[in-house]
Amino acid sequence: MDDLEEIRRRKLMELQKQKELEELQKEEMRRQVEAQKKAILRAILEPEAKERLSRLKLAHPEIAEAVENQLIYLAQSGRIQSRITDKMLVEILKRAQPKKRETRIIRK
């Protein structure tokens, strides 16, 4: 009976170690992807535009993430010839934001 418990305990420890290793690998992969994204954005954005995108990320992370992914895709496909200025980023952000319907209340 003790041997069976010992085997179970060892197997459980092996599985836990394996799971921890997989989590560490996933975390390392995520860090590498994030570092690559930052490097690409640093290369294609002017400092003012990069700062604006950072501020936007604090207020609206989902919009900032979508714009970052779009810019990275365009850069990787070779469709961005020059660095993106702050004015250009503002125009991109205006297009990226969802259209809001204006509601008007008319009282009779």
DSSP file (Angstrom, degrees, kcal/mol; ACC not computed):
  #  RESIDUE AA STRUCTURE BP1 BP2  ACC     N-H-->O    O-->H-N    N-H-->O    O-->H-N    TCO  KAPPA ALPHA  PHI   PSI    X-CA   Y-CA   Z-CA
    1    1 A M     >        0   0    0      0, 0.0     4,-1.9     0, 0.0     5,-0.2   0.000 360.0 360.0 360.0 -40.0    0.0    0.0    0.0
    2    2 A D  H  >  +     0   0    0      1,-0.2     4,-2.3     2,-0.2     5,-0.2   0.865 360.0  54.7 -66.9 -35.4    2.8    2.4    0.8
    3    3 A D  H  > S+     0   0    0      2,-0.2     4,-2.3     1,-0.2    -1,-0.2   0.903 106.9  50.5 -64.2 -40.5    4.5    1.7   -2.5
    4    4 A L  H  > S+     0   0    0      2,-0.2     4,-2.3     1,-0.2    -2,-0.2   0.915 111.1  48.0 -63.8 -43.8    1.3    2.6   -4.4
    5    5 A E  H  X S+     0   0    0     -4,-1.9     4,-2.5     1,-0.2    -1,-0.2   0.886 110.9  51.8 -63.9 -39.4    1.0    5.9   -2.5
    6    6 A E  H  X S+     0   0    0     -4,-2.3     4,-2.3     2,-0.2    -2,-0.2   0.901 109.8  48.9 -64.0 -41.5    4.7    6.6   -3.2
    7    7 A I  H  X S+     0   0    0     -4,-2.3     4,-2.6     2,-0.2    -2,-0.2   0.914 112.1  48.6 -64.3 -43.6    4.2    6.0   -6.9
    8    8 A R  H  X S+     0   0    0     -4,-2.3     4,-2.5     1,-0.2    -2,-0.2   0.909 111.3  50.1 -62.4 -42.7    1.2    8.2   -7.0
    9    9 A R  H  X S+     0   0    0     -4,-2.5     4,-2.2     2,-0.2    -2,-0.2   0.912 112.0  47.3 -63.8 -43.1    3.0   11.0   -5.2
   10   10 A R  H  X S+     0   0    0     -4,-2.3     4,-2.5     2,-0.2    -2,-0.2   0.919 112.2  49.8 -63.7 -43.9    6.0   10.8   -7.6
   11   11 A K  H  X S+     0   0    0     -4,-2.6     4,-2.3     1,-0.2    -2,-0.2   0.907 110.8  50.0 -62.9 -41.6    3.7   10.8  -10.6
   12   12 A L  H  X S+     0   0    0     -4,-2.5     4,-2.3     1,-0.2    -1,-0.2   0.899 110.7  49.5 -62.9 -41.9    1.8   13.8   -9.2
   13   13 A M  H  X S+     0   0    0     -4,-2.2     4,-2.4     2,-0.2    -2,-0.2   0.898 110.1  51.1 -65.2 -39.9    5.1   15.7   -8.6
   14   14 A E  H  X S+     0   0    0     -4,-2.5     4,-2.4     2,-0.2    -2,-0.2   0.921 110.8  48.5 -62.2 -44.2    6.3   14.9  -12.1
   15   15 A L  H  X S+     0   0    0     -4,-2.3     4,-2.3     1,-0.2    -2,-0.2   0.891 111.0  50.5 -64.1 -39.6    3.0   16.2  -13.6
   16   16 A Q  H  X S+     0   0    0     -4,-2.3     4,-2.4     2,-0.2    -2,-0.2   0.911 111.3  48.0 -65.2 -42.1    3.3   19.4  -11.5
   17   17 A K  H  X S+     0   0    0     -4,-2.4     4,-2.3     2,-0.2    -2,-0.2   0.905 111.7  50.3 -63.5 -41.7    6.9   20.0  -12.6
   18   18 A Q  H  X S+     0   0    0     -4,-2.4     4,-2.2     2,-0.2    -2,-0.2   0.908 110.7  49.0 -64.2 -41.5    5.9   19.4  -16.2
   19   19 A K  H  X S+     0   0    0     -4,-2.3     4,-2.3     2,-0.2    -2,-0.2   0.909 110.9  50.1 -64.8 -42.6    3.0   21.9  -15.9
   20   20 A E  H  X S+     0   0    0     -4,-2.4     4,-2.3     1,-0.2    -2,-0.2   0.897 110.1  51.0 -62.1 -40.7    5.2   24.5  -14.3
   21   21 A L  H  X S+     0   0    0     -4,-2.3     4,-2.2     2,-0.2    -2,-0.2   0.910 109.8  49.5 -63.9 -43.2    7.8   24.1  -17.1
   22   22 A E  H  X S+     0   0    0     -4,-2.2     4,-2.4     2,-0.2    -2,-0.2   0.906 110.7  50.2 -62.6 -41.9    5.0   24.5  -19.8
   23   23 A E  H  X S+     0   0    0     -4,-2.3     4,-2.4     1,-0.2    -2,-0.2   0.895 110.1  50.3 -64.0 -40.0    3.8   27.7  -18.0
   24   24 A L  H  X S+     0   0    0     -4,-2.3     4,-2.3     2,-0.2    -1,-0.2   0.897 110.5  49.8 -64.7 -39.6    7.3   29.1  -17.9
   25   25 A Q  H  X S+     0   0    0     -4,-2.2     4,-2.3     2,-0.2    -2,-0.2   0.909 111.0  49.0 -65.5 -41.9    7.8   28.3  -21.6
   26   26 A K  H  X S+     0   0    0     -4,-2.4     4,-2.4     2,-0.2    -2,-0.2   0.912 111.6  49.5 -63.0 -42.5    4.5   30.1  -22.5
   27   27 A E  H  X S+     0   0    0     -4,-2.4     4,-2.3     2,-0.2    -2,-0.2   0.905 111.2  49.1 -63.9 -42.2    5.5   33.1  -20.4
   28   28 A E  H  X S+     0   0    0     -4,-2.3     4,-2.2     2,-0.2    -1,-0.2   0.899 111.1  50.0 -64.7 -40.5    8.9   33.3  -22.1
   29   29 A M  H  X S+     0   0    0     -4,-2.3     4,-2.4     2,-0.2    -2,-0.2   0.912 110.2  50.4 -63.7 -42.7    7.2   33.1  -25.5
   30   30 A R  H  X S+     0   0    0     -4,-2.4     4,-2.4     1,-0.2    -2,-0.2   0.899 110.0  50.5 -63.1 -40.9    4.8   35.8  -24.6
   31   31 A R  H  X S+     0   0    0     -4,-2.3     4,-2.4     2,-0.2    -1,-0.2   0.903 110.0  50.0 -63.9 -41.0    7.7   38.0  -23.4
   32   32 A Q  H  X S+     0   0    0     -4,-2.2     4,-2.3     2,-0.2    -2,-0.2   0.917 111.0  48.4 -64.4 -42.9    9.5   37.5  -26.7
   33   33 A V  H  X S+     0   0    0     -4,-2.4     4,-2.4     1,-0.2    -2,-0.2   0.920 112.1  49.8 -62.6 -43.4    6.5   38.3  -28.8
   34   34 A E  H  X S+     0   0    0     -4,-2.4     4,-2.4     1,-0.2    -2,-0.2   0.893 110.0  50.5 -63.2 -40.4    5.9   41.5  -26.7
   35   35 A A  H  X S+     0   0    0     -4,-2.4     4,-2.2     2,-0.2    -1,-0.2   0.894 110.3  49.7 -65.2 -39.6    9.6   42.5  -27.1
   36   36 A Q  H  X S+     0   0    0     -4,-2.3     4,-2.3     2,-0.2    -2,-0.2   0.909 110.1  50.9 -64.6 -41.8    9.3   42.0  -30.9
   37   37 A K  H  X S+     0   0    0     -4,-2.4     4,-2.7     1,-0.2     5,-0.2   0.931 110.7  48.7 -60.5 -45.8    6.2   44.1  -31.0
   38   38 A K  H  X S+     0   0    0     -4,-2.4     4,-2.5     1,-0.2    -1,-0.2   0.896 110.7  51.0 -61.8 -40.4    7.9   46.9  -29.0
   39   39 A A  H  X S+     0   0    0     -4,-2.2     4,-1.6     2,-0.2    -1,-0.2   0.910 111.9  46.4 -65.1 -42.2   10.9   46.8  -31.3
   40   40 A I  H  X S+     0   0    0     -4,-2.3     4,-1.7     2,-0.2    -2,-0.2   0.930 114.0  47.7 -65.8 -44.7    8.8   47.1  -34.5
   41   41 A L  H  X S+     0   0    0     -4,-2.7     4,-2.1     1,-0.2    -2,-0.2   0.886 109.6  53.5 -64.5 -37.8    6.7   49.9  -33.0
   42   42 A R  H  < S+     0   0    0     -4,-2.5    -1,-0.2     1,-0.2    -2,-0.2   0.856 110.3  48.9 -62.8 -34.4    9.8   51.8  -31.9
   43   43 A A  H  < S+     0   0    0     -4,-1.6    -1,-0.2    -5,-0.2    -2,-0.2   0.823 119.2  35.1 -76.1 -31.6   11.1   51.5  -35.5
   44   44 A I  H  < S+     0   0    0     -4,-1.7    40,-3.7    39,-0.1     2,-0.4   0.633 105.8  73.8-101.6 -14.0    8.0   52.8  -37.2
   45   45 A L  B  < S-a   84   0A   0     -4,-2.1    40,-0.2    38,-0.2    38,-0.1  -0.822  74.2-128.2-105.9 139.9    6.6   55.4  -34.8
   46   46 A E     >  -     0   0    0     38,-2.7     4,-2.5    -2,-0.4     5,-0.2  -0.413  38.4-104.6 -68.1 157.6    8.0   58.8  -34.1
   47   47 A P  H  > S+     0   0    0      0, 0.0     4,-2.2     0, 0.0     5,-0.2   0.874 121.4  50.9 -56.7 -38.8    8.5   59.4  -30.4
   48   48 A E  H  > S+     0   0    0      2,-0.2     4,-2.2     1,-0.2     5,-0.1   0.905 111.5  47.5 -65.9 -40.2    5.4   61.6  -30.1
   49   49 A A  H  > S+     0   0    0     35,-0.3     4,-2.4     2,-0.2    -1,-0.2   0.893 110.8  51.6 -67.7 -39.1    3.2   59.0  -31.8
   50   50 A K  H  X S+     0   0    0     -4,-2.5     4,-1.9     1,-0.2    -2,-0.2   0.897 110.2  49.6 -63.3 -40.1    4.7   56.3  -29.5
   51   51 A E  H  X S+     0   0    0     -4,-2.2     4,-2.3    -5,-0.2    -2,-0.2   0.910 110.0  50.5 -65.5 -42.1    3.9   58.4  -26.5
   52   52 A R  H  X S+     0   0    0     -4,-2.2     4,-2.5     1,-0.2    -2,-0.2   0.917 110.2  50.0 -62.1 -42.5    0.3   59.0  -27.7
   53   53 A L  H  X S+     0   0    0     -4,-2.4     4,-1.9     1,-0.2    -1,-0.2   0.870 109.1  52.4 -64.8 -36.0   -0.2   55.2  -28.3
   54   54 A S  H  X S+     0   0    0     -4,-1.9     4,-1.1     2,-0.2    -1,-0.2   0.908 110.5  47.2 -65.4 -41.8    1.1   54.5  -24.7
   55   55 A R  H  X S+     0   0    0     -4,-2.3     4,-1.5     1,-0.2     3,-0.4   0.900 111.0  51.8 -66.0 -39.7   -1.3   57.0  -23.2
   56   56 A L  H  X S+     0   0    0     -4,-2.5     4,-3.7     1,-0.2     8,-0.3   0.870 102.8  60.0 -63.6 -35.6   -4.2   55.5  -25.3
   57   57 A K  H  < S+     0   0    0     -4,-1.9    -1,-0.2     1,-0.2    -2,-0.2   0.836 104.1  50.6 -62.6 -32.6   -3.2   52.0  -24.0
   58   58 A L  H  < S+     0   0    0     -4,-1.1    -1,-0.2    -3,-0.4    -2,-0.2   0.903 120.6  33.1 -70.3 -40.6   -3.8   53.2  -20.5
   59   59 A A  H  < S+     0   0    0     -4,-1.5    -2,-0.2     1,-0.2    -3,-0.2   0.904 137.9  14.5 -83.7 -43.9   -7.3   54.6  -21.3
   60   60 A H     X  +     0   0    0     -4,-3.7     4,-2.3    -5,-0.2     3,-0.3  -0.692  64.4 172.9-135.1  79.8   -8.5   52.2  -24.0
   61   61 A P  H  > S+     0   0    0      0, 0.0     4,-2.4     0, 0.0     5,-0.2   0.833  78.7  54.8 -61.3 -33.7   -6.3   49.0  -24.1
   62   62 A E  H  > S+     0   0    0      2,-0.2     4,-1.9     1,-0.2     5,-0.1   0.903 111.1  44.0 -69.7 -39.1   -8.5   47.2  -26.6
   63   63 A I  H  > S+     0   0    0     -3,-0.3     4,-2.4     2,-0.2     5,-0.2   0.921 114.6  49.6 -68.4 -43.6   -8.3   50.0  -29.2
   64   64 A A  H  X S+     0   0    0     -4,-2.3     4,-2.7    -8,-0.3    -2,-0.2   0.898 110.5  50.6 -62.6 -40.7   -4.6   50.5  -28.7
   65   65 A E  H  X S+     0   0    0     -4,-2.4     4,-2.5    -5,-0.2    -1,-0.2   0.911 110.5  49.1 -63.8 -42.6   -4.0   46.8  -29.1
   66   66 A A  H  X S+     0   0    0     -4,-1.9     4,-2.2     2,-0.2    -2,-0.2   0.918 113.2  46.4 -63.9 -43.1   -5.9   46.7  -32.3
   67   67 A V  H  X S+     0   0    0     -4,-2.4     4,-2.7     2,-0.2     5,-0.2   0.911 111.8  51.5 -66.5 -41.8   -4.1   49.7  -33.7
   68   68 A E  H  X S+     0   0    0     -4,-2.7     4,-2.6     1,-0.2     5,-0.2   0.935 111.2  47.4 -59.2 -46.6   -0.7   48.3  -32.7
   69   69 A N  H  X S+     0   0    0     -4,-2.5     4,-2.3     1,-0.2    -1,-0.2   0.891 112.3  50.1 -63.1 -39.3   -1.5   45.0  -34.4
   70   70 A Q  H  X S+     0   0    0     -4,-2.2     4,-2.4     2,-0.2    -1,-0.2   0.925 112.0  47.2 -64.4 -45.1   -2.6   46.8  -37.5
   71   71 A L  H  X S+     0   0    0     -4,-2.7     4,-2.4     2,-0.2    -2,-0.2   0.897 112.3  49.9 -64.1 -41.0    0.6   48.9  -37.6
   72   72 A I  H  X S+     0   0    0     -4,-2.6     4,-2.6    -5,-0.2    -1,-0.2   0.913 110.7  50.0 -64.7 -42.1    2.8   45.9  -37.1
   73   73 A Y  H  X S+     0   0    0     -4,-2.3     4,-1.9    -5,-0.2    -2,-0.2   0.935 111.9  47.5 -61.1 -46.1    1.0   44.0  -39.9
   74   74 A L  H  <>S+     0   0    0     -4,-2.4     5,-2.4     1,-0.2     6,-0.7   0.893 113.0  49.2 -63.1 -39.6    1.4   46.9  -42.2
   75   75 A A  H ><5S+     0   0    0     -4,-2.4     3,-0.9     1,-0.2    -1,-0.2   0.912 111.7  48.0 -66.5 -42.3    5.1   47.3  -41.3
   76   76 A Q  H 3<5S+     0   0    0     -4,-2.6    -1,-0.2     1,-0.2    -2,-0.2   0.810 110.6  51.3 -70.1 -29.1    5.8   43.6  -41.8
   77   77 A S  T 3<5S-     0   0    0     -4,-1.9    -1,-0.2    -5,-0.2    -2,-0.2   0.494 115.3-116.5 -86.3  -2.0    4.0   43.6  -45.2
   78   78 A G  T < 5S+     0   0    0     -3,-0.9    -3,-0.2    -4,-0.4    -2,-0.1   0.681  78.7 124.9  81.3  18.0    6.1   46.5  -46.3
   79   79 A R      < +     0   0    0     -5,-2.4     2,-0.6    -6,-0.2    -4,-0.2   0.492  54.7  77.7 -90.7  -3.8    3.2   49.0  -46.7
   80   80 A I        +     0   0    0     -6,-0.7    -1,-0.1    -5,-0.2    -2,-0.1  -0.931  51.3 171.9-107.6 115.3    4.7   51.6  -44.4
   81   81 A Q        +     0   0    0     -2,-0.6     2,-0.2     2,-0.1    -1,-0.2   0.817  63.8  27.2 -91.7 -33.8    7.4   53.5  -46.2
   82   82 A S  S    S-     0   0    0      1,-0.1     2,-0.1   -38,-0.0    -1,-0.0  -0.765  95.3 -80.2-125.0 170.1    8.2   56.3  -43.6
   83   83 A R        -     0   0    0     -2,-0.2     2,-0.5     1,-0.1   -38,-0.2  -0.410  49.6-112.3 -70.0 147.3    7.9   56.7  -39.8
   84   84 A I  B     -a   45   0A   0    -40,-3.7   -38,-2.7    -2,-0.1   -35,-0.3  -0.691  31.9-151.0 -86.1 124.6    4.4   57.4  -38.5
   85   85 A T     >  -     0   0    0     -2,-0.5     4,-2.2   -40,-0.2     5,-0.2  -0.304  30.1-100.9 -86.3 174.6    4.1   60.9  -37.1
   86   86 A D  H  > S+     0   0    0      1,-0.2     4,-2.3     2,-0.2     5,-0.1   0.901 122.8  51.6 -63.7 -41.7    1.7   62.0  -34.3
   87   87 A K  H  > S+     0   0    0      1,-0.2     4,-1.9     2,-0.2    -1,-0.2   0.911 109.7  49.3 -62.8 -41.9   -0.7   63.5  -36.9
   88   88 A M  H  > S+     0   0    0      1,-0.2     4,-2.2     2,-0.2    -1,-0.2   0.903 110.4  50.9 -63.7 -40.1   -0.8   60.3  -38.9
   89   89 A L  H  X S+     0   0    0     -4,-2.2     4,-2.8     1,-0.2    -2,-0.2   0.886 106.3  54.8 -65.4 -38.4   -1.5   58.3  -35.8
   90   90 A V  H  X S+     0   0    0     -4,-2.3     4,-2.2     2,-0.2    -1,-0.2   0.919 109.0  48.3 -60.1 -43.0   -4.4   60.6  -34.8
   91   91 A E  H  X S+     0   0    0     -4,-1.9     4,-1.7     2,-0.2    -2,-0.2   0.907 111.5  49.6 -63.8 -41.3   -5.9   60.0  -38.2
   92   92 A I  H  X S+     0   0    0     -4,-2.2     4,-1.7     1,-0.2    -2,-0.2   0.913 111.1  50.0 -62.6 -42.3   -5.4   56.2  -37.8
   93   93 A L  H  X S+     0   0    0     -4,-2.8     4,-1.8     1,-0.2    -2,-0.2   0.872 105.9  55.7 -66.1 -36.9   -7.0   56.4  -34.4
   94   94 A K  H  < S+     0   0    0     -4,-2.2    -1,-0.2     1,-0.2    -2,-0.2   0.894 111.5  44.4 -61.7 -38.2  -10.0   58.3  -35.7
   95   95 A R  H  < S+     0   0    0     -4,-1.7    -1,-0.2     1,-0.2    -2,-0.2   0.811 112.1  53.2 -74.3 -29.6  -10.7   55.6  -38.2
   96   96 A A  H  < S+     0   0    0     -4,-1.7    -2,-0.2    -5,-0.2    -1,-0.2   0.769  87.2  92.7 -79.5 -25.8  -10.1   52.8  -35.6
   97   97 A Q  S  < S-     0   0    0     -4,-1.8     3,-0.1    -5,-0.1     2,-0.0  -0.456  86.6-107.7 -71.8 139.8  -12.6   54.1  -33.1
   98   98 A P        -     0   0    0      0, 0.0     2,-0.2     0, 0.0    -1,-0.1  -0.345  37.6-102.2 -65.9 146.1  -16.1   52.6  -33.4
   99   99 A K        -     0   0    0     -4,-0.1     2,-0.5    -3,-0.1    -4,-0.0  -0.487  34.3-146.3 -70.0 132.9  -18.7   54.9  -34.7
  100  100 A K        -     0   0    0     -2,-0.2     2,-0.4    -3,-0.1    -1,-0.0  -0.866  10.4-131.0-103.4 134.0  -21.0   56.3  -32.0
  101  101 A R        -     0   0    0     -2,-0.5     2,-0.6     1,-0.0     0, 0.0  -0.662  18.8-131.6 -82.7 135.1  -24.6   56.9  -32.8
  102  102 A E        -     0   0    0     -2,-0.4     2,-0.5     2,-0.0    -1,-0.0  -0.759  19.3-153.6 -88.5 124.6  -25.8   60.3  -31.7
  103  103 A T        -     0   0    0     -2,-0.6     2,-0.4     2,-0.0    -2,-0.0  -0.849  10.0-170.0-102.1 131.8  -29.0   60.1  -29.8
  104  104 A R        -     0   0    0     -2,-0.5     2,-0.6     2,-0.0    -2,-0.0  -0.966  10.8-150.5-121.8 136.7  -31.3   63.0  -29.8
  105  105 A I        -     0   0    0     -2,-0.4     2,-0.6     2,-0.0    -2,-0.0  -0.920  10.0-164.7-107.4 123.0  -34.3   63.4  -27.6
  106  106 A I        -     0   0    0     -2,-0.6     2,-0.4     2,-0.0    -2,-0.0  -0.932   6.0-156.5-111.2 120.4  -37.2   65.5  -29.1
  107  107 A R              0   0    0     -2,-0.6    -2,-0.0     1,-0.1     0, 0.0  -0.787 360.0 360.0 -97.7 137.9  -39.8   66.6  -26.6
  108  108 A K              0   0    0     -2,-0.4    -1,-0.1     0, 0.0    -2,-0.0   0.377 360.0 360.0-112.9 360.0  -43.3   67.5  -27.8
